[in-house]
Amino acid sequence: TILHMTGLDLRNTPERRIVDLRAAGLRGARVLGRYAYRAARPPLPDHRHPGMIEVCYLDAGRQTYRVGGRTYRLRGGDVFVTLPGEPHSTGPDAENPGVLYWLILTLPARGGGRLLDLPARDADALAATFRALPRRHFRGRRTFRADLERLLADADSSRRGADPLAAVRLRARLLAFLVDVAACAHAAAARAPDGPSPEVRR
């Protein structure tokens, strides 16, 4: 049974920090979260986010995801992306100890929205880039943990309204992070071999 995520998980615990990005007023920005699990948790059930992408960055540990009948095994430093409406889970595997960040955004239909307040043409380009990523699982950049921690800090500042530039920084850093994620996916695809070597084929 697939759980349709009409509502997003915003539960904070001592090991999970989740920020509702809608409070920042940036179109399409939904959720930014981080967990730091010291022990395994029950498997993540099959669920989907209609109209939304989810970008996960595993900073430390191991994690398994299952999408479309295929299993992906992540290690620290990996990025994993799910597209709008795709059912995904950890399959029968537990959520393992480790540190994971996740970002959820609503992708507008072509010409139908202003993703992160971008002009329509730029919003279309960014949304199209993520819908057509050449890979969903690839290595990230070493800077991603620091980038995401700064995003969490800016999201908190923006929500409190104490810093008038917090929302500006949040938008700029979100855009920079997404551009870097797309660049990593394309770099990973470019490095991939065209196919098995002659020795492997034999």
C-alpha positions in Angstrom: 0.0 0.0 0.0 1.4 3.4 -1.0 1.0 6.3 1.5 -0.1 9.4 -0.4 1.7 12.3 1.3 -1.0 15.0 1.3 0.6 16.3 4.4 4.4 16.5 5.0 6.2 15.1 8.0 7.2 18.1 10.2 7.7 16.2 13.5 10.9 17.3 15.3 12.6 15.0 17.8 15.9 15.1 19.5 17.4 13.3 16.5 15.3 15.0 13.8 15.3 18.6 12.9 12.7 19.7 10.3 12.0 23.2 9.1 8.8 24.2 7.2 10.2 26.3 4.4 6.7 27.6 3.5 7.1 30.1 6.3 9.9 31.8 4.3 7.4 32.7 1.6 9.5 31.2 -1.3 7.3 29.6 -3.9 7.8 25.9 -4.1 10.0 25.6 -1.1 8.4 23.0 1.2 10.6 21.2 3.7 14.2 21.0 4.8 15.2 18.3 7.3 18.1 16.5 8.9 18.3 13.4 11.0 21.2 12.0 13.0 20.3 8.5 14.0 22.5 6.6 16.4 20.6 3.4 16.0 18.5 1.8 13.3 14.9 2.7 12.8 12.0 0.7 11.3 11.9 0.7 7.5 10.5 3.8 5.7 7.2 2.7 4.2 6.3 3.2 0.5 5.1 6.7 0.0 5.1 9.5 -2.6 5.0 13.3 -2.8 2.6 14.4 -5.5 4.0 17.3 -7.5 7.2 17.4 -5.5 10.8 16.3 -5.8 12.9 15.2 -2.9 16.7 15.6 -2.8 18.4 13.6 -0.1 22.1 14.0 0.9 23.6 11.2 3.0 26.4 12.8 4.9 27.4 9.8 7.0 26.4 6.1 7.3 24.6 3.8 4.9 21.1 3.9 3.5 18.9 1.9 1.1 16.2 3.3 -1.1 13.8 1.5 -3.4 12.1 3.2 -6.4 10.4 1.6 -9.4 11.5 -1.9 -8.4 15.2 -1.0 -8.2 17.3 -0.9 -5.1 19.8 1.9 -4.5 22.5 1.6 -1.8 23.8 4.9 -0.6 27.0 5.6 1.4 28.2 8.8 3.0 28.6 11.5 0.4 25.8 10.3 -1.9 22.8 12.2 -3.3 19.5 10.6 -4.1 16.6 12.2 -5.9 13.0 11.2 -6.3 10.7 12.8 -8.8 7.1 14.0 -8.4 4.7 11.2 -7.5 7.3 8.4 -7.5 6.6 5.8 -4.8 9.8 5.3 -2.7 10.8 3.5 0.5 13.7 1.8 2.1 12.2 -1.6 1.1 12.6 -4.2 3.8 15.7 -2.5 5.1 15.8 -0.3 8.2 16.6 3.3 8.3 20.2 2.9 9.3 22.3 4.9 11.7 23.8 8.0 10.0 23.2 11.6 9.1 20.8 12.4 6.3 19.5 15.7 4.9 16.4 16.1 2.7 14.9 18.9 0.8 11.4 18.9 -0.7 10.3 21.3 -3.4 7.1 21.6 -5.5 7.9 21.7 -9.2 5.6 23.9 -11.2 4.1 22.9 -14.4 5.7 24.5 -17.5 4.9 28.1 -17.4 2.7 27.6 -14.4 4.7 28.8 -11.5 7.6 30.9 -10.1 9.8 28.3 -8.4 11.8 30.0 -5.6 10.4 33.3 -7.1 12.5 32.9 -10.3 11.1 34.5 -13.5 8.9 32.0 -15.4 11.6 31.1 -17.9 14.2 30.4 -15.3 11.7 28.4 -13.2 10.9 26.3 -16.2 14.6 25.6 -16.9 15.3 24.6 -13.3 12.2 22.3 -13.1 13.0 20.7 -16.5 16.5 20.1 -15.4 15.4 18.1 -12.4 12.7 16.2 -14.2 15.4 15.1 -16.7 18.3 14.4 -14.4 20.5 11.7 -16.1 20.9 9.9 -12.7 19.0 9.9 -9.4 21.9 8.4 -7.4 25.4 10.0 -7.5 28.2 11.4 -5.5 27.7 14.9 -4.0 30.2 17.6 -3.1 32.2 17.7 0.1 30.6 21.2 0.7 27.1 19.9 0.8 26.9 19.3 4.6 28.1 22.9 5.3 25.7 24.2 2.6 22.8 22.4 4.1 23.6 23.5 7.6 23.7 27.1 6.4 20.3 26.6 4.8 18.9 25.3 8.1 20.3 28.3 9.9 18.9 30.8 7.3 15.5 29.0 7.4 15.4 29.4 11.2 16.4 33.1 11.0 13.8 33.8 8.2 11.0 32.1 10.2 11.8 34.2 13.3 12.0 37.4 11.2 14.9 38.7 13.2 17.2 39.0 10.2 15.8 41.0 7.2 18.3 39.4 4.8 17.7 35.8 6.0 15.1 35.0 3.3 17.4 36.5 0.6 20.3 34.3 1.7 18.0 31.3 1.9 16.8 31.8 -1.7 20.3 32.3 -3.0 21.7 29.3 -1.2 18.8 27.1 -2.2 19.3 28.0 -5.8 23.1 27.5 -5.6 22.6 24.1 -3.9 20.1 22.9 -6.6 22.4 24.0 -9.4 25.3 22.1 -7.7 23.2 19.0 -7.3 22.3 19.1 -11.0 25.9 19.6 -12.0 27.0 16.6 -9.9 24.3 14.4 -11.6 25.6 15.4 -15.0 29.2 14.9 -14.0 28.5 11.4 -12.8 26.7 10.6 -16.0 29.6 11.9 -18.1 32.1 9.7 -16.1 30.0 6.6 -16.5 31.4 4.0 -19.0 29.4 3.4 -22.2 28.9 -0.2 -21.3 30.7 -3.3 -20.0 34.2 -3.9 -21.1 35.0 -6.7 -23.6 36.3 -8.8 -20.8 33.1 -8.4 -18.8 31.0 -9.2 -21.9 33.0 -12.3 -22.6 
